[in-house]
């Protein structure tokens, strides 16, 4: 036999909570509860009353009644046990036994009653078990929360370290005579960090200041050679550009993560899966008294049918002055091939001198450049393109039912690109079968990486063909491309470094870094 309804009502029979386990109309429930107080006789020791059709098993609770409505054939001992458990749930989940408390927490009470009775049948549960069931703790949710907290903690630590490093660099520049203002060379704000293949210009907020010359390329006093690239790492959610390392500082979260790792329920790879990057060679540029860093980045978003959504080339020149005797200097440049680019000089640079003679020098020739050893950006340029003819390396992907063909074409055969990487996404983890390819290729589990050491006029066009499990065409996009070049695509060049007063040549080293930013072909 089953419980028809479990309810909490007032002494007058007004229902506060009523949970039915059989099909009953609201009028029927309200009628049964309204008739109940009239059946209870004062001064009796009974905890149940009966009518011709139902039995009321009840228990007074201050100014309320807790009752179960059953049929007359039900086991009254089991019904009394159920009633006593429900009476314990009222103060436990409502926080009191008043009408207001029960009305405010009625849904929580109903959920607890459902753990005691299923389809009107009593479950063999205790009060502590009901509490456990209604709390509904999720082990997976705890794991997710701990992973997220560790990521946030790691990102905060990285942010704090970066801020400390920036503050230290600002103090060092000021100690060497920088102005410390938002437009001075000693300012902590700047045009951006230019410190390597994974960084991009404009990452430092503010005006026009210092950058980092810690690139991966190498150069010499007589000639320059480009840096080897590294593909830009994918950002992690709410994270920095580096991979996240979990399980650092922390109390219970860290210990539980360690236990989960031992049990095989969690691994570091579950948190972050960084993209494959090129090995960055050590910068072996022989830096002389004046070290000039010329950086350029090309970014492209191109549609699979050839339309250019966006393309821009932007670059900068930074100076690292290591010798105070060479601090009063000027840099001679050649920008004849970059007539369509927009150039911007630092506020302390003589703009008229650059416009007329293509020379980079301070407004006050008697004033030396800071010799803090920190890269100082003095010039930048930028140009936006919209024609496919201006794209240095066109990559097209042709998926079909059986094979996928990926083709590249060097639009200007006078160019030379190095360390070219073309990444074609292949979801599913099934390795493709490569049928035709020059250079080398690697399958990372989710992408096929086609690598070519150099692309120039001798191999200006080539094709990679492979077959993979039948995938929709759009799953092979976006295709990511990375490369370097021995000379800026804009044509900007450093011709000489001379003394500002006498015009005598100064010993200097030059470092050229040309790399790709977000260079991809999308399905549009």
Secondary structure, DSSP 8 states (H G I E B T S, - for coil): --EEEEEEEETT--EEEEEESS---HHHHHHHHHHHHHH--TT---SEEE-SSEEEEEEEETTEEEEEEEETTS-HHHHHHHHHHHHHHHHHHHSSSSHHHHHHTHHHHHHHHHHHEETTEE----HHHHHHHHHT--HHHHHHHHHHHHHHHHHHHHHHHHHHHHHHHHHHHHHTT---STTSTT-S--S----STT--TT-S-SSS-B-----S-EE-SS-EEB----------TT--SS----S-S-SHHHHHHHHHHHHTS--GGGT-----------------SEEEEEEEEEEEEEETTS-EEEEEEEEEEEEEE--GGG-SEEEEEE-GGGTTSEEEE-TTB-HHHHHHH-EE-BSSTTS----SS--EEEEEEEEEE--GGG-SEEEEEEE-SS-EEEEEEES-TT--EEEEEEEEE-TTS---EEEE-SSEEEE-SSEEEEEEEEESGGGSEEEEEEE-S---GGGG--EEEEEEESS-TT--EEEEEEETTT--B--EEEEEEEEEEEEEEE--
